[in-house]
Amino acid sequence: MLIDTLKARLVEQFPDCDIEASAEGNHCHVRIVGDVFSGLRPVKRQQMVYAALNEWIADGSVHAVHMSLQTTAEAQG
């Protein structure tokens, strides 16, 4: 899995967000900050990211995703 490809997908799905992504093998670390998460519970936020990465999770390219998902206010706070 090329991290640039993964990050490009996340930017496409979360265009108004600040996104950081890294990977070690097929384990990814993702930090997304944006108001798209306002009013959403942590599980719903995670489901949004999983939906964006689903094809790579399904084929095994991505095995685990460690996420930090915050609104702008939460990140400043």
N, CA, C and O atoms as a Tinker XYZ file with bonds, in Angstrom:
   308  protein
     1  N      0.861000   -1.198000    0.000000    73     2
     2  CA     0.000000    0.000000    0.000000    64     1     3
     3  C      0.884000    1.230000    0.000000    63     2     4     5
     4  O      1.699000    1.421000    0.903000    81     3
     5  N      0.725000    2.038000   -0.985000    73     3     6
     6  CA     1.453000    3.297000   -1.029000    64     5     7
     7  C      0.700000    4.338000   -0.212000    63     6     8     9
     8  O     -0.484000    4.587000   -0.439000    81     7
     9  N      1.402000    4.937000    0.737000    73     7    10
    10  CA     0.754000    5.891000    1.636000    64     9    11
    11  C      0.210000    7.089000    0.858000    63    10    12    13
    12  O     -0.802000    7.667000    1.255000    81    11
    13  N      0.858000    7.471000   -0.235000    73    11    14
    14  CA     0.362000    8.600000   -1.042000    64    13    15
    15  C     -1.005000    8.290000   -1.637000    63    14    16    17
    16  O     -1.860000    9.171000   -1.724000    81    15
    17  N     -1.213000    7.052000   -2.042000    73    15    18
    18  CA    -2.498000    6.633000   -2.598000    64    17    19
    19  C     -3.574000    6.659000   -1.525000    63    18    20    21
    20  O     -4.688000    7.127000   -1.759000    81    19
    21  N     -3.232000    6.153000   -0.346000    73    19    22
    22  CA    -4.175000    6.154000    0.773000    64    21    23
    23  C     -4.543000    7.583000    1.155000    63    22    24    25
    24  O     -5.717000    7.902000    1.341000    81    23
    25  N     -3.535000    8.436000    1.269000    73    23    26
    26  CA    -3.805000    9.827000    1.660000    64    25    27
    27  C     -4.643000   10.530000    0.598000    63    26    28    29
    28  O     -5.531000   11.316000    0.929000    81    27
    29  N     -4.368000   10.253000   -0.675000    73    27    30
    30  CA    -5.162000   10.871000   -1.750000    64    29    31
    31  C     -6.631000   10.472000   -1.638000    63    30    32    33
    32  O     -7.518000   11.300000   -1.844000    81    31
    33  N     -6.888000    9.215000   -1.315000    73    31    34
    34  CA    -8.273000    8.755000   -1.136000    64    33    35
    35  C     -8.932000    9.493000    0.026000    63    34    36    37
    36  O    -10.087000    9.908000   -0.074000    81    35
    37  N     -8.204000    9.657000    1.120000    73    35    38
    38  CA    -8.764000   10.348000    2.286000    64    37    39
    39  C     -9.029000   11.815000    1.974000    63    38    40    41
    40  O    -10.047000   12.360000    2.401000    81    39
    41  N     -8.128000   12.463000    1.234000    73    39    42
    42  CA    -8.338000   13.865000    0.841000    64    41    43
    43  C     -9.572000   13.980000   -0.046000    63    42    44    45
    44  O    -10.336000   14.940000    0.063000    81    43
    45  N     -9.760000   13.008000   -0.914000    73    43    46
    46  CA   -10.934000   12.984000   -1.791000    64    45    47
    47  C    -12.229000   12.852000   -0.979000    63    46    48    49
    48  O    -13.220000   13.521000   -1.270000    81    47
    49  N    -12.211000   11.994000    0.029000    73    47    50
    50  CA   -13.404000   11.737000    0.845000    64    49    51
    51  C    -13.648000   12.799000    1.913000    63    50    52    53
    52  O    -14.789000   13.035000    2.310000    81    51
    53  N    -12.577000   13.438000    2.375000    73    51    54
    54  CA   -12.667000   14.444000    3.439000    64    53    55
    55  C    -11.959000   15.718000    2.980000    63    54    56    57
    56  O    -10.922000   16.083000    3.534000    81    55
    57  N    -12.519000   16.402000    1.961000    73    55    58
    58  CA   -11.807000   17.505000    1.304000    64    57    59
    59  C    -11.527000   18.726000    2.175000    63    58    60    61
    60  O    -10.549000   19.429000    1.922000    81    59
    61  N    -12.321000   19.000000    3.161000    73    59    62
    62  CA   -12.130000   20.200000    3.976000    64    61    63
    63  C    -11.436000   19.895000    5.293000    63    62    64    65
    64  O    -11.566000   20.652000    6.255000    81    63
    65  N    -10.704000   18.799000    5.343000    73    63    66
    66  CA   -10.080000   18.355000    6.593000    64    65    67
    67  C     -8.560000   18.420000    6.505000    63    66    68    69
    68  O     -7.973000   18.382000    5.424000    81    67
    69  N     -7.948000   18.519000    7.680000    73    67    70
    70  CA    -6.502000   18.401000    7.809000    64    69    71
    71  C     -6.208000   16.914000    7.987000    63    70    72    73
    72  O     -6.724000   16.289000    8.913000    81    71
    73  N     -5.387000   16.345000    7.115000    73    71    74
    74  CA    -5.173000   14.894000    7.114000    64    73    75
    75  C     -3.690000   14.576000    7.197000    63    74    76    77
    76  O     -2.874000   15.131000    6.462000    81    75
    77  N     -3.360000   13.673000    8.105000    73    75    78
    78  CA    -2.016000   13.114000    8.197000    64    77    79
    79  C     -2.164000   11.601000    8.117000    63    78    80    81
    80  O     -3.082000   11.031000    8.708000    81    79
    81  N     -1.269000   10.956000    7.392000    73    79    82
    82  CA    -1.334000    9.502000    7.273000    64    81    83
    83  C      0.079000    8.945000    7.181000    63    82    84    85
    84  O      0.967000    9.540000    6.570000    81    83
    85  N      0.261000    7.789000    7.806000    73    83    86
    86  CA     1.532000    7.076000    7.715000    64    85    87
    87  C      1.212000    5.586000    7.746000    63    86    88    89
    88  O      0.100000    5.174000    8.076000    81    87
    89  N      2.214000    4.795000    7.394000    73    87    90
    90  CA     2.003000    3.348000    7.379000    64    89    91
    91  C      3.297000    2.626000    7.719000    63    90    92    93
    92  O      4.399000    3.079000    7.412000    81    91
    93  N      3.112000    1.494000    8.360000    73    91    94
    94  CA     4.193000    0.555000    8.617000    64    93    95
    95  C      3.680000   -0.781000    8.096000    63    94    96    97
    96  O      2.866000   -1.437000    8.746000    81    95
    97  N      4.155000   -1.179000    6.928000    73    95    98
    98  CA     3.607000   -2.374000    6.303000    64    97    99
    99  C      2.155000   -2.141000    5.947000    63    98   100   101
   100  O      1.824000   -1.163000    5.276000    81    99
   101  N      1.284000   -3.041000    6.395000    73    99   102
   102  CA    -0.142000   -2.870000    6.102000    64   101   103
   103  C     -0.923000   -2.322000    7.301000    63   102   104   105
   104  O     -2.145000   -2.457000    7.367000    81   103
   105  N     -0.207000   -1.702000    8.248000    73   103   106
   106  CA    -0.820000   -1.032000    9.391000    64   105   107
   107  C     -0.737000    0.475000    9.158000    63   106   108   109
   108  O      0.354000    1.024000    9.005000    81   107
   109  N     -1.873000    1.131000    9.133000    73   107   110
   110  CA    -1.933000    2.555000    8.824000    64   109   111
   111  C     -2.290000    3.372000   10.057000    63   110   112   113
   112  O     -3.014000    2.921000   10.945000    81   111
   113  N     -1.763000    4.574000   10.081000    73   111   114
   114  CA    -2.072000    5.546000   11.132000    64   113   115
   115  C     -2.652000    6.770000   10.434000    63   114   116   117
   116  O     -2.037000    7.331000    9.527000    81   115
   117  N     -3.846000    7.177000   10.867000    73   115   118
   118  CA    -4.546000    8.268000   10.212000    64   117   119
   119  C     -4.996000    9.279000   11.261000    63   118   120   121
   120  O     -5.565000    8.913000   12.289000    81   119
   121  N     -4.732000   10.549000   10.986000    73   119   122
   122  CA    -5.245000   11.633000   11.827000    64   121   123
   123  C     -6.004000   12.565000   10.901000    63   122   124   125
   124  O     -5.449000   13.097000    9.939000    81   123
   125  N     -7.283000   12.754000   11.204000    73   123   126
   126  CA    -8.127000   13.642000   10.405000    64   125   127
   127  C     -8.804000   14.623000   11.351000    63   126   128   129
   128  O     -9.421000   14.229000   12.341000    81   127
   129  N     -8.679000   15.899000   11.031000    73   127   130
   130  CA    -9.317000   16.955000   11.815000    64   129   131
   131  C    -10.216000   17.741000   10.880000    63   130   132   133
   132  O     -9.768000   18.268000    9.862000    81   131
   133  N    -11.498000   17.816000   11.239000    73   131   134
   134  CA   -12.426000   18.581000   10.417000    64   133   135
   135  C    -13.822000   18.588000   11.004000    63   134   136   137
   136  O    -14.196000   17.716000   11.788000    81   135
   137  N    -14.568000   19.576000   10.612000    73   135   138
   138  CA   -15.920000   19.726000   11.138000    64   137   139
   139  C    -16.899000   18.713000   10.570000    63   138   140   141
   140  O    -18.054000   18.671000   10.993000    81   139
   141  N    -16.459000   17.895000    9.621000    73   139   142
   142  CA   -17.285000   16.810000    9.094000    64   141   143
   143  C    -17.681000   15.850000   10.224000    63   142   144   145
   144  O    -18.681000   15.140000   10.116000    81   143
   145  N    -16.901000   15.831000   11.294000    73   143   146
   146  CA   -17.170000   14.931000   12.419000    64   145   147
   147  C    -18.063000   15.543000   13.499000    63   146   148   149
   148  O    -18.380000   14.879000   14.487000    81   147
   149  N    -18.465000   16.781000   13.324000    73   147   150
   150  CA   -19.300000   17.448000   14.336000    64   149   151
   151  C    -20.588000   16.683000   14.588000    63   150   152   153
   152  O    -21.303000   16.317000   13.655000    81   151
   153  N    -20.872000   16.449000   15.851000    73   151   154
   154  CA   -22.103000   15.781000   16.251000    64   153   155
   155  C    -22.095000   14.272000   16.071000    63   154   156   157
   156  O    -23.102000   13.617000   16.340000    81   155
   157  N    -20.990000   13.710000   15.626000    73   155   158
   158  CA   -20.928000   12.265000   15.394000    64   157   159
   159  C    -20.189000   11.559000   16.520000    63   158   160   161
   160  O    -19.200000   12.066000   17.049000    81   159
   161  N    -20.683000   10.387000   16.873000    73   159   162
   162  CA   -20.018000    9.563000   17.876000    64   161   163
   163  C    -18.758000    8.947000   17.271000    63   162   164   165
   164  O    -18.652000    8.833000   16.050000    81   163
   165  N    -17.806000    8.551000   18.107000    73   163   166
   166  CA   -16.554000    7.972000   17.601000    64   165   167
   167  C    -16.748000    6.807000   16.624000    63   166   168   169
   168  O    -16.027000    6.720000   15.630000    81   167
   169  N    -17.688000    5.927000   16.881000    73   167   170
   170  CA   -17.897000    4.779000   15.991000    64   169   171
   171  C    -18.339000    5.240000   14.600000    63   170   172   173
   172  O    -17.875000    4.690000   13.602000    81   171
   173  N    -19.207000    6.218000   14.514000    73   171   174
   174  CA   -19.659000    6.733000   13.217000    64   173   175
   175  C    -18.500000    7.382000   12.463000    63   174   176   177
   176  O    -18.386000    7.233000   11.246000    81   175
   177  N    -17.653000    8.090000   13.177000    73   175   178
   178  CA   -16.477000    8.704000   12.566000    64   177   179
   179  C    -15.585000    7.620000   11.959000    63   178   180   181
   180  O    -15.126000    7.743000   10.824000    81   179
   181  N    -15.350000    6.570000   12.723000    73   179   182
   182  CA   -14.521000    5.462000   12.249000    64   181   183
   183  C    -15.144000    4.782000   11.036000    63   182   184   185
   184  O    -14.438000    4.415000   10.096000    81   183
   185  N    -16.452000    4.614000   11.054000    73   183   186
   186  CA   -17.136000    3.978000    9.930000    64   185   187
   187  C    -16.939000    4.781000    8.647000    63   186   188   189
   188  O    -16.830000    4.204000    7.565000    81   187
   189  N    -16.895000    6.096000    8.761000    73   187   190
   190  CA   -16.681000    6.947000    7.588000    64   189   191
   191  C    -15.293000    6.691000    6.987000    63   190   192   193
   192  O    -15.145000    6.625000    5.767000    81   191
   193  N    -14.290000    6.549000    7.841000    73   191   194
   194  CA   -12.933000    6.291000    7.355000    64   193   195
   195  C    -12.838000    4.881000    6.782000    63   194   196   197
   196  O    -12.256000    4.679000    5.716000    81   195
   197  N    -13.405000    3.911000    7.484000    73   195   198
   198  CA   -13.397000    2.536000    6.970000    64   197   199
   199  C    -14.067000    2.455000    5.601000    63   198   200   201
   200  O    -13.601000    1.723000    4.728000    81   199
   201  N    -15.147000    3.193000    5.406000    73   199   202
   202  CA   -15.838000    3.177000    4.109000    64   201   203
   203  C    -14.920000    3.682000    2.998000    63   202   204   205
   204  O    -14.948000    3.163000    1.882000    81   203
   205  N    -14.109000    4.689000    3.302000    73   203   206
   206  CA   -13.187000    5.229000    2.303000    64   205   207
   207  C    -12.074000    4.236000    1.949000    63   206   208   209
   208  O    -11.568000    4.238000    0.827000    81   207
   209  N    -11.702000    3.397000    2.906000    73   207   210
   210  CA   -10.581000    2.468000    2.726000    64   209   211
   211  C    -11.024000    1.028000    2.508000    63   210   212   213
   212  O    -10.187000    0.127000    2.450000    81   211
   213  N    -12.310000    0.802000    2.388000    73   211   214
   214  CA   -12.869000   -0.548000    2.375000    64   213   215
   215  C    -12.252000   -1.484000    1.343000    63   214   216   217
   216  O    -11.980000   -2.642000    1.658000    81   215
   217  N    -12.027000   -1.014000    0.129000    73   215   218
   218  CA   -11.493000   -1.913000   -0.898000    64   217   219
   219  C    -10.109000   -2.439000   -0.515000    63   218   220   221
   220  O     -9.781000   -3.585000   -0.820000    81   219
   221  N     -9.304000   -1.622000    0.143000    73   219   222
   222  CA    -7.962000   -2.056000    0.543000    64   221   223
   223  C     -8.000000   -2.943000    1.784000    63   222   224   225
   224  O     -7.158000   -3.824000    1.960000    81   223
   225  N     -8.980000   -2.699000    2.632000    73   223   226
   226  CA    -9.155000   -3.579000    3.792000    64   225   227
   227  C     -9.613000   -4.955000    3.308000    63   226   228   229
   228  O     -9.129000   -5.982000    3.784000    81   227
   229  N    -10.542000   -4.964000    2.368000    73   227   230
   230  CA   -11.087000   -6.224000    1.845000    64   229   231
   231  C    -10.028000   -7.072000    1.147000    63   230   232   233
   232  O    -10.043000   -8.297000    1.268000    81   231
   233  N     -9.112000   -6.439000    0.422000    73   231   234
   234  CA    -8.102000   -7.231000   -0.294000    64   233   235
   235  C     -6.836000   -7.484000    0.526000    63   234   236   237
   236  O     -5.901000   -8.122000    0.043000    81   235
   237  N     -6.806000   -6.988000    1.758000    73   235   238
   238  CA    -5.678000   -7.249000    2.638000    64   237   239
   239  C     -4.533000   -6.263000    2.529000    63   238   240   241
   240  O     -3.556000   -6.370000    3.271000    81   239
   241  N     -4.632000   -5.303000    1.619000    73   239   242
   242  CA    -3.578000   -4.292000    1.509000    64   241   243
   243  C     -3.444000   -3.491000    2.798000    63   242   244   245
   244  O     -2.348000   -3.082000    3.181000    81   243
   245  N     -4.576000   -3.274000    3.458000    73   243   246
   246  CA    -4.601000   -2.608000    4.763000    64   245   247
   247  C     -5.158000   -3.604000    5.761000    63   246   248   249
   248  O     -6.261000   -4.123000    5.592000    81   247
   249  N     -4.385000   -3.863000    6.800000    73   247   250
   250  CA    -4.817000   -4.820000    7.814000    64   249   251
   251  C     -5.403000   -4.118000    9.037000    63   250   252   253
   252  O     -6.400000   -4.568000    9.601000    81   251
   253  N     -4.784000   -3.026000    9.436000    73   251   254
   254  CA    -5.247000   -2.299000   10.623000    64   253   255
   255  C     -5.149000   -0.802000   10.361000    63   254   256   257
   256  O     -4.237000   -0.335000    9.679000    81   255
   257  N     -6.099000   -0.062000   10.912000    73   255   258
   258  CA    -6.092000    1.391000   10.791000    64   257   259
   259  C     -6.239000    1.973000   12.194000    63   258   260   261
   260  O     -7.248000    1.770000   12.868000    81   259
   261  N     -5.221000    2.691000   12.608000    73   259   262
   262  CA    -5.261000    3.385000   13.896000    64   261   263
   263  C     -5.674000    4.816000   13.586000    63   262   264   265
   264  O     -5.044000    5.486000   12.768000    81   263
   265  N     -6.750000    5.290000   14.249000    73   263   266
   266  CA    -7.334000    6.570000   13.881000    64   265   267
   267  C     -7.402000    7.554000   15.029000    63   266   268   269
   268  O     -7.671000    7.192000   16.175000    81   267
   269  N     -7.154000    8.797000   14.693000    73   267   270
   270  CA    -7.439000    9.932000   15.556000    64   269   271
   271  C     -8.333000   10.839000   14.724000    63   270   272   273
   272  O     -7.879000   11.430000   13.744000    81   271
   273  N     -9.597000   10.955000   15.107000    73   271   274
   274  CA   -10.593000   11.689000   14.325000    64   273   275
   275  C    -11.227000   12.746000   15.217000    63   274   276   277
   276  O    -11.905000   12.416000   16.190000    81   275
   277  N    -11.010000   14.014000   14.891000    73   275   278
   278  CA   -11.481000   15.099000   15.746000    64   277   279
   279  C    -12.112000   16.221000   14.921000    63   278   280   281
   280  O    -11.806000   16.404000   13.743000    81   279
   281  N    -12.991000   16.955000   15.574000    73   279   282
   282  CA   -13.474000   18.193000   14.987000    64   281   283
   283  C    -12.381000   19.240000   15.195000    63   282   284   285
   284  O    -11.440000   19.027000   15.960000    81   283
   285  N    -12.517000   20.364000   14.512000    73   283   286
   286  CA   -11.541000   21.442000   14.669000    64   285   287
   287  C    -11.499000   21.911000   16.116000    63   286   288   289
   288  O    -10.418000   22.130000   16.662000    81   287
   289  N    -12.658000   22.066000   16.741000    73   287   290
   290  CA   -12.725000   22.517000   18.136000    64   289   291
   291  C    -12.072000   21.526000   19.084000    63   290   292   293
   292  O    -11.381000   21.926000   20.020000    81   291
   293  N    -12.285000   20.230000   18.848000    73   291   294
   294  CA   -11.672000   19.207000   19.696000    64   293   295
   295  C    -10.153000   19.240000   19.575000    63   294   296   297
   296  O     -9.449000   19.069000   20.571000    81   295
   297  N     -9.652000   19.454000   18.388000    73   295   298
   298  CA    -8.218000   19.474000   18.161000    64   297   299
   299  C     -7.557000   20.697000   18.800000    63   298   300   301
   300  O     -6.397000   20.641000   19.207000    81   299
   301  N     -8.293000   21.784000   18.884000    73   299   302
   302  CA    -7.763000   23.010000   19.479000    64   301   303
   303  C     -7.855000   23.008000   20.998000    63   302   304   305
   304  O     -7.202000   23.791000   21.687000    81   303
   305  N     -8.673000   22.115000   21.485000    73   303   306
   306  CA    -9.032000   22.137000   22.810000    64   305   307
   307  C     -8.562000   21.684000   23.997000    63   306   308
   308  O     -9.187000   21.907000   25.034000    81   307
